[in-house]
Amino acid sequence: MKRLPLAAAFWTMCGTAAAEGAPQAAIELYVDTATRQIFAEPGPGRQRLGKFVQASDEAAASQTAPVAGVAAPTAVAAGSVAPPAATVASTKPSSSSSAKAWYEKLAIRGYVQMRYNQGLDDGAKDLKSPGDRFIGRDQGFGIRRARVVISGDVSDRMSIYIQPDLASTPSGSSTTNFAQLRDAYADLWLDKEKTWRIRAGQSKIPYGWEDLQSSQNRVALDRADALNSGVRDERDLGVFAYWSPSVAKERFSYLQKSGLKGSGDYGMLGIGVYNGQGANRPDRNDQLHTVVHFSYPFKFANGQYLEVGADAYTGRYVVTTGSATINGATFTPRVDAPEEGSTDRRIAAHVVYFPQPFGFQAEWTVGKGPELDVARRIIRTKALRGGYAQLMYKFDGGYGSMMPYAKWQTYRGASKFDTNAPKMEVDELEAGVEWQPNSAVELAVAFANMRRTDVSAAPYKRIDGKLVRVQLQVNY
């Protein structure tokens, strides 16, 4: 197959775009820093060139002579491999492509995560963590995620996203790997540029940067408890409005697709209302929660990205109560709150310096929520606080992509989704490395030193333990 030098291919693309004049679909291109090949998707070792307009064969042929007043493109160094001409010049899409049925526009993708945890001391046997049900005694291999995503543009003004998880475990179940809905929503675009949209259905609540980041992209094995304790499974049923201006929209997309561990496009600004009781649970008080979201990705002259933002939510939450035995006394706590529920509000801030190659990520939250007062045997509104800080470094080479990291987290506040909303005390340090030999496979190994409260049952003991954790992820 005939190949063009990189510079020549780049020149042909730019010249053709100017010659045609008419608006065309933009293509985002990436160059491999080692082989100098051009690709249409990001990946390890690839740098972004920018967006270009597709060229027709006729227009590309007309660009054989250099533009007046500009030097002709030079060939790449001997031994370099350039992309085929078809990479940058292709025929215009036929008119039949716009006549596709809606179901022909849908795409299917997903991922599976398999974990294995090995305790390093006696305390690890009694550890419990909301983020990993395979921590504790009598554990072996486990499937943490088995996701399938169906998504696409049904029309020019509406997109859909449906995601079940085939590895869920309902509360109280002795068996695993049930199918359960995670996402089911529609995006209704309000303008042709797709900067404004209304999202309706069950989706992620825009509170906390790491909560919005998919576990498929996250380098640390679990989300921090301080932020994740605000929204069960990061999701709920509601209606949200998002605004992403073109510059922010492009940057959100690049950060997610480039391997830099972005969280996706949840708007530079967002506001919404949702039930507040958590994913796959009905509302219990006819009182909606309200959330406000802001996040902006800055791009410096050297290509470095920095994202900063803040979130807040407020509402009332109905706590589930049950019998508890503490210090030999058995009781069911009384809830010191109105019938519509306890006060539940938080604010959070985040800063993310993307790994290029060094990266830093931190979030902090404060607020108030329902918490069990053991001495008084009541559940009342109390203050909460917590957050995390994470360092990471990204290596790219012939072996793929490797990212070592270290994460510290702390939390002092209730676990409102657990029976009786017991107080949760967490101090944890995790260090590990994620290796991605190619886009389809990721392997992560981490050491964790945990000090956390077992909120699953009274007397809510605080347990110390050390363990090694391994996760294999396959993407499809």
Secondary structure as UniProt FT lines:
FT   HELIX           6..20
FT   STRAND          26..32
FT   TURN            33..35
FT   STRAND          38..39
FT   TURN            44..45
FT   STRAND          46..53
FT   HELIX           57..61
FT   TURN            62..63
FT   TURN            68..69
FT   TURN            78..79
FT   HELIX           85..87
FT   HELIX           95..99
FT   HELIX           102..105
FT   STRAND          106..119
FT   HELIX           122..126
FT   TURN            130..131
FT   TURN            133..134
FT   STRAND          142..155
FT   TURN            156..157
FT   STRAND          158..168
FT   TURN            171..172
FT   STRAND          178..189
FT   TURN            192..193
FT   STRAND          196..204
FT   HELIX           209..212
FT   TURN            215..217
FT   HELIX           225..228
FT   TURN            229..230
FT   HELIX           232..234
FT   STRAND          235..243
FT   HELIX           246..257
FT   TURN            258..259
FT   STRAND          269..274
FT   TURN            279..280
FT   STRAND          289..299
FT   TURN            301..302
FT   STRAND          305..317
FT   STRAND          324..326
FT   TURN            327..328
FT   STRAND          329..331
FT   STRAND          334..335
FT   TURN            339..340
FT   STRAND          342..353
FT   STRAND          358..373
FT   TURN            374..377
FT   STRAND          378..393
FT   STRAND          395..397
FT   TURN            398..399
FT   STRAND          400..414
FT   TURN            416..417
FT   TURN            419..420
FT   STRAND          423..438
FT   TURN            439..440
FT   STRAND          441..453
FT   TURN            455..456
FT   TURN            458..459
FT   STRAND          462..475
//
